[in-house]
């Protein structure tokens, strides 16, 4: 399944059921390359917020989040991986 459709499915089904929050999506950076943490595959789809990724505000800006505030906001932002105490995460599970 193409990641675009997985992202679309995720936004409408999952985020519509939860409260307002920020979620890690399992995308991380190794030096200059972004990849999925579950199987280290390279990106074939991106959905960065305007001016992202910007490596702003930390020494370890290598993690990616998506925000949900009650409206469709599925764009990605990079964040400092060392500053995630109040951030939720999303897991993938085979069924």
N, CA, C and O of each residue as an XYZ file, in Angstrom:
380
protein
N       0.852     -1.186      0.000
C       0.000      0.000      0.000
C       0.884      1.231      0.000
O       1.779      1.351      0.836
N       0.651      2.132     -0.910
C       1.394      3.368     -1.026
C       1.270      4.180      0.258
O       0.196      4.239      0.856
N       2.367      4.807      0.681
C       2.326      5.539      1.942
C       1.342      6.690      1.915
O       0.758      7.009      2.951
N       1.136      7.319      0.787
C       0.154      8.407      0.716
C      -1.204      7.928      1.201
O      -1.860      8.614      1.986
N      -1.627      6.771      0.747
C      -2.929      6.254      1.143
C      -2.934      5.804      2.600
O      -3.948      5.944      3.283
N      -1.815      5.265      3.086
C      -1.726      4.911      4.503
C      -1.834      6.161      5.360
O      -2.504      6.151      6.392
N      -1.176      7.241      4.939
C      -1.228      8.499      5.673
C      -2.657      9.038      5.691
O      -3.147      9.460      6.739
N      -3.312      9.027      4.561
C      -4.686      9.499      4.442
C      -5.604      8.677      5.348
O      -6.428      9.231      6.075
N      -5.456      7.376      5.298
C      -6.247      6.464      6.121
C      -6.010      6.745      7.602
O      -6.953      6.812      8.391
N      -4.755      6.907      7.966
C      -4.375      7.179      9.343
C      -5.014      8.459      9.856
O      -5.583      8.476     10.947
N      -4.926      9.518      9.086
C      -5.447     10.807      9.531
C      -6.940     10.749      9.790
O      -7.409     11.215     10.828
N      -7.679     10.193      8.874
C      -9.127     10.201      9.021
C      -9.656      9.182     10.016
O     -10.633      9.462     10.712
N      -9.052      8.025     10.104
C      -9.565      7.011     11.017
C      -8.997      7.111     12.419
O      -9.741      7.053     13.397
N      -7.698      7.260     12.525
C      -7.095      7.269     13.855
C      -7.237      8.618     14.544
O      -7.774      8.699     15.649
N      -6.766      9.662     13.908
C      -6.769     10.955     14.576
C      -8.173     11.466     14.839
O      -8.375     12.253     15.763
N      -9.132     11.045     14.061
C     -10.504     11.448     14.315
C     -11.074     10.841     15.576
O     -12.104     11.301     16.068
N     -10.428      9.817     16.113
C     -10.923      9.134     17.304
C     -10.239      9.574     18.590
O     -10.684      9.208     19.678
N      -9.178     10.345     18.491
C      -8.404     10.714     19.674
C      -8.494     12.212     19.937
O      -9.012     12.975     19.122
N      -7.980     12.609     21.087
C      -8.000     14.018     21.447
C      -6.876     14.799     20.791
O      -6.092     14.267     20.005
N      -6.822     16.071     21.136
C      -5.801     16.959     20.590
C      -4.437     16.590     21.151
O      -4.254     16.528     22.367
N      -3.490     16.349     20.271
C      -2.164     15.946     20.711
C      -1.165     15.982     19.575
O      -1.508     16.244     18.422
N       0.081     15.712     19.931
C       1.173     15.568     18.979
C       1.642     14.127     19.045
O       1.768     13.558     20.129
N       1.903     13.529     17.874
C       2.247     12.111     17.796
C       3.513     11.905     16.981
O       3.667     12.479     15.903
N       4.419     11.081     17.500
C       5.563     10.621     16.716
C       5.054      9.632     15.684
O       4.192      8.807     15.988
N       5.579      9.706     14.458
C       5.084      8.811     13.403
C       6.079      7.727     13.011
O       5.790      6.937     12.112
N       7.239      7.664     13.654
C       8.197      6.602     13.357
C       9.154      6.924     12.227
O       9.767      6.026     11.649
N       9.284      8.198     11.912
C      10.220      8.644     10.892
C      11.383      9.321     11.605
O      11.173     10.211     12.429
N      12.618      8.902     11.293
C      13.791      9.476     11.941
C      14.866      9.798     10.906
O      14.831      9.321      9.772
N      15.821     10.623     11.336
C      16.906     11.037     10.439
C      18.222     10.457     10.922
O      18.531     10.482     12.114
N      18.994      9.933      9.976
C      20.338      9.440     10.235
C      21.265     10.286      9.382
O      21.325     10.098      8.167
N      21.982     11.202      9.987
C      22.791     12.189      9.278
C      21.877     13.058      8.416
O      21.204     13.941      8.947
N      21.835     12.835      7.111
C      21.009     13.676      6.236
C      19.841     12.931      5.611
O      19.059     13.541      4.882
N      19.694     11.648      5.865
C      18.636     10.829      5.253
C      17.523     10.534      6.251
O      17.779     10.241      7.419
N      16.285     10.615      5.771
C      15.115     10.256      6.576
C      14.698      8.833      6.225
O      14.751      8.442      5.059
N      14.281      8.049      7.235
C      13.833      6.684      6.976
C      12.837      6.254      8.051
O      12.742      6.869      9.113
N      12.097      5.183      7.753
C      11.113      4.630      8.681
C      11.814      3.714      9.666
O      12.587      2.844      9.266
N      11.553      3.901     10.933
C      12.256      3.177     11.988
C      11.913      1.690     12.028
O      12.718      0.893     12.511
N      10.747      1.299     11.537
C      10.349     -0.112     11.634
C      11.136     -1.028     10.714
O      11.390     -2.182     11.058
N      11.523     -0.530      9.548
C      12.266     -1.394      8.620
C      13.363     -0.637      7.865
O      13.927     -1.157      6.903
N      13.658      0.565      8.294
C      14.714      1.398      7.720
C      14.541      1.657      6.230
O      15.527      1.823      5.511
N      13.301      1.692      5.762
C      13.063      2.002      4.357
C      13.118      3.505      4.138
O      12.768      4.297      5.012
N      13.569      3.873      2.941
C      13.620      5.279      2.563
C      12.215      5.782      2.275
O      11.286      5.001      2.066
N      12.081      7.078      2.267
C      10.780      7.692      2.002
C      10.411      7.600      0.534
O      11.253      7.817     -0.337
N       9.154      7.280      0.257
C       8.646      7.379     -1.111
C       7.498      8.374     -1.160
O       6.871      8.559     -2.203
N       7.225      9.017     -0.023
C       6.172     10.019      0.102
C       6.540     10.919      1.276
O       7.015     10.431      2.302
N       6.327     12.216      1.139
C       6.530     13.134      2.256
C       5.328     14.058      2.381
O       4.588     14.271      1.421
N       5.148     14.596      3.564
C       4.056     15.531      3.803
C       4.510     16.585      4.816
O       3.852     16.817      5.830
N       5.646     17.215      4.520
C       6.220     18.201      5.427
C       5.378     19.467      5.461
O       4.847     19.905      4.441
N       5.265     20.041      6.637
C       4.664     21.361      6.813
C       5.565     22.369      6.089
O       6.756     22.113      5.908
N       5.013     23.494      5.682
C       5.806     24.534      5.023
C       6.968     24.918      5.938
O       6.788     25.113      7.140
N       8.134     25.020      5.366
C       9.413     25.336      6.021
C       9.962     24.191      6.876
O      10.892     24.402      7.654
N       9.415     23.009      6.748
C       9.925     21.821      7.436
C      10.508     20.862      6.396
O      10.068     20.898      5.247
N      11.448     20.030      6.731
C      12.146     19.978      8.011
C      13.119     21.145      8.135
O      13.795     21.502      7.170
N      13.187     21.731      9.316
C      14.030     22.909      9.498
C      15.139     22.725     10.537
O      15.926     23.643     10.763
N      15.209     21.567     11.164
C      16.259     21.260     12.156
C      16.336     22.296     13.266
O      17.401     22.524     13.839
N      15.208     22.920     13.565
C      15.167     23.988     14.559
C      15.080     23.462     15.984
O      14.421     22.465     16.278
N      15.757     24.162     16.825
C      15.488     24.143     18.266
C      15.943     22.890     18.992
O      15.175     22.308     19.757
N      17.152     22.474     18.770
C      17.691     21.354     19.528
C      18.912     20.761     18.865
O      19.194     21.019     17.695
N      19.629     19.967     19.626
C      20.842     19.331     19.121
C      20.551     18.010     18.419
O      21.377     17.528     17.644
N      19.389     17.418     18.681
C      19.078     16.089     18.166
C      17.742     16.101     17.411
O      16.869     15.272     17.672
N      17.589     17.046     16.474
C      16.336     17.198     15.730
C      16.308     16.156     14.617
O      16.679     16.430     13.475
N      15.856     14.946     14.983
C      15.877     13.820     14.058
C      14.597     12.999     14.116
O      14.538     11.921     13.525
N      13.564     13.482     14.815
C      12.290     12.768     14.922
C      11.196     13.581     14.238
O      11.343     14.788     14.040
N      10.105     12.921     13.879
C       9.031     13.589     13.134
C       7.698     13.369     13.838
O       7.399     12.273     14.312
N       6.905     14.437     13.894
C       5.581     14.373     14.515
C       4.503     14.825     13.540
O       4.768     15.479     12.532
N       3.286     14.451     13.880
C       2.088     14.964     13.222
C       1.199     15.485     14.346
O       1.164     14.907     15.433
N       0.483     16.572     14.086
C      -0.371     17.178     15.111
C      -1.836     16.941     14.799
O      -2.234     16.837     13.639
N      -2.620     16.857     15.841
C      -4.068     16.765     15.681
C      -4.698     17.717     16.683
O      -4.522     17.565     17.892
N      -5.436     18.704     16.175
C      -6.097     19.664     17.057
C      -7.585     19.768     16.742
O      -8.190     20.828     16.901
N      -8.161     18.672     16.301
C      -9.579     18.640     16.002
C      -9.912     18.934     14.556
O     -11.051     18.759     14.123
N      -8.918     19.382     13.809
C      -9.108     19.614     12.377
C      -8.024     18.858     11.629
O      -7.045     18.408     12.225
N      -8.196     18.722     10.345
C      -7.212     18.002      9.536
C      -5.890     18.754      9.559
O      -5.804     19.874      9.054
N      -4.889     18.164     10.125
C      -3.555     18.747     10.199
C      -2.556     17.605     10.173
O      -1.940     17.287     11.190
N      -2.398     16.997      9.024
C      -1.570     15.794      8.920
C      -0.167     16.076      8.429
O       0.549     15.150      8.050
N       0.244     17.342      8.427
C       1.577     17.656      7.936
C       2.624     17.385      9.009
O       2.341     17.433     10.206
N       3.832     17.101      8.553
C       4.899     16.652      9.432
C       5.790     17.803      9.876
O       5.972     18.781      9.151
N       6.344     17.671     11.080
C       7.335     18.604     11.615
C       8.470     17.797     12.225
O       8.243     16.753     12.836
N       9.703     18.292     12.055
C      10.818     17.620     12.723
C      11.005     18.231     14.109
O      10.802     19.429     14.302
N      11.394     17.394     15.070
C      11.558     17.843     16.453
C      12.823     17.233     17.052
O      13.429     16.320     16.490
N      13.193     17.764     18.201
C      14.342     17.250     18.950
C      13.952     15.936     19.630
O      13.038     15.914     20.454
N      14.623     14.865     19.297
C      14.321     13.539     19.860
C      14.583     13.471     21.361
O      14.072     12.573     22.031
N      15.361     14.393     21.898
C      15.656     14.397     23.330
C      14.598     15.126     24.152
O      14.676     15.139     25.381
N      13.611     15.732     23.496
C      12.610     16.533     24.194
C      11.211     16.012     23.870
O      10.397     16.731     23.291
N      10.933     14.763     24.244
C       9.672     14.139     23.850
C       8.845     13.646     25.032
O       8.031     12.737     24.869
N       9.032     14.218     26.207
C       8.345     13.697     27.389
C       6.828     13.819     27.315
O       6.121     13.021     27.930
N       6.314     14.794     26.581
C       4.859     14.971     26.516
C       4.289     14.616     25.148
O       3.173     15.021     24.822
N       5.031     13.873     24.351
C       4.583     13.522     23.003
C       4.157     12.064     22.966
O       4.840     11.192     23.505
N       3.038     11.810     22.334
C       2.514     10.456     22.168
C       3.183      9.788     20.974
O       3.929     10.434     20.237
N       2.925      8.523     20.782
C       3.502      7.823     19.638
C       2.459      6.905     19.025
O       1.467      6.539     19.656
N       2.714      6.550     17.789
C       1.828      5.667     17.040
C       2.615      4.416     16.699
O       3.745      4.501     16.218
N       2.029      3.265     16.943
C       2.679      1.991     16.637
C       1.981      1.313     15.468
O       0.777      1.470     15.266
N       2.752      0.564     14.713
C       2.213     -0.230     13.619
C       2.192     -1.683     14.069
O       3.167     -2.183     14.629
N       1.079     -2.354     13.822
C       0.956     -3.750     14.226
C       0.308     -4.545     13.103
O      -0.712     -4.137     12.548
N       0.906     -5.674     12.775
C       0.303     -6.548     11.775
C      -0.921     -7.219     12.370
O      -0.925     -7.620     13.534
N      -1.953     -7.334     11.559
C      -3.174     -8.015     12.022
C      -3.513     -9.155     11.093
O      -4.504     -9.852     11.308
